[in-house]
Amino acid sequence: MKYILCLLFVLLFASASQAQVLTDPNEAFETAQASGKPVLLVFSGSDWCAPCIHLERQVLADSSFLRYAKGHLVLLKADFPQRKKISQPLLAAYEQLADTYNREGTFPKILVISADKKHITNLSSLRQTPTTLVAQLNHVLN
């Protein structure tokens, strides 16, 4: 019993020390305004875009990246799957984001957006590692 309680505590602590990836643009920008942090917006095709899947698994889901993000960013994923269904209101919100920040329809695309929705910069998604992405973000944010 003690082992299970200890394991639950460790899991809860680990998840609390990492950033959460939001999927609702309104929630993300409200959180950004309240915290004063910029938004890291990632356009993804989670079930059809091989580079998107790689970026998600190897970089964005990495615990070291998520710990960094918790202190510096609000993470927002705008997903455009082909097989999975997403709600019409959420799809409309993603399309509005794409009209503003991704007119060319690039996948994956990583952007830093201010809390007041001004574009700060695009970041490369090619050959990213958690370390290189954090280094790029440190350069942009400092």
N, C-alpha and C positions, 0 to 999 in steps of 0.2 A: 504494500500500500504506500509506504514512504517513497519507494522508487517511482511509482506512478505520479504521485504528487510532485515530486522533484522534477520529473520529466515535463509535466504540465507547466510548472513554473518556468522552466528553461524555455519551452516553446513560446509561452506568453511573453516572456522578457525579450526573446529574439525577435518576435514579430513586432513588439512595441518599439524596438530600437531601429526599425527600418521604415522607409517611406512606403506609403500605400499608393498604388497606381489607380488613379481615378478614371472613370469612363464618362462622367457627366461634365460637359464643359462648364455649365453654370456653377456647379459645385467647385470645380477646379479654380475658376477665376475668383469666386467668392473667397475661397481658402487663401488664394494668392494675395488678394487685397487685405484680408485680415492679418496675414502673416508677414506681408511685405516681401514675399519671395516671388521670383519669376516662375513662369510655367515652362516646363520642358514638354513640348507637344510633339508626340510621335504619331505620324500617319502610318498605318499598318494594314496589311491584308493578311490577317492571321492564319487563314486556312488555304491560301493559294500562293502567297509570295515567299519564295524560299529565302531571300535575303531578310525579309521581315521576321520570319520564323527564327532564323539564325540570330538576328539582333536581339530578339526577345529572350531566347534561351541562354545565349552566351554573355549578353551584356546587361540588358535591362532587368533580368531576374537575378542577377548576381548579388549576393549579400553585401559585398563591399561597395558596390555601386548604390544599392538601396540605402545603406547606412549614410553614405555621402549625401544622397538626394534628400534624406529626411531633414538634414540641417540646412540645405541650401535651395531646394526646389519644391515645386508642386508638380507631380507627374500626371500627365494627361495623355491617354491613349485614344486616338480616334481610329477605330477599327472599321475596315470595309471588307468584311468576309464575303465569300461567294456562296458557301454552303450553309453557314450558320445564319440564323435569322436574328436580327436586332429590331427593336421596336421602331416604329415609324417616327416618333418624336426624336429619338436618339439619332436615327439616320439623318433626319432633317438638320439636327444640330451639327452633326459631322460634315454634312454637305455645305453648311454655312461656313464652318471653319475652313473647309477645302476651298471655297470660293474666295476667301480672304487670304489664306496662307499657302495654298497648294494648288493653284490654278492649273499647273502643268500635270498634275496627277502623279507625282513621283512617289514610289513606294520602295523601301521605307524612306521617310523624310523626318528629320529631327530638327526642331526649331526651338529657340528660346524666345519666349514672349513675355513682356512685362505684365504686371498685375493689371494694368489698365489697357491691356490688349494691343500694345504696340510691339511690332516685330523688332527683336534685338539682333538675332543672327540665325543663320542656318548652320548646322553642324554636319560633318560628313558621317555617313552611315557605313562607308566602305572600310573593311578591315578594322573595325572598332573592337576594342577590348574594354573591359571596365576601367582599366588604368588609363588608356588613351582618352576615353570619354570624360573621365573626371579631370584629366589634365586640360582638355579643351574647355570644359566648363569653368575650371578655376581661372583660366586665362580670360574668358569672356566676363565672368562675374566679378573679377577683382580689378 
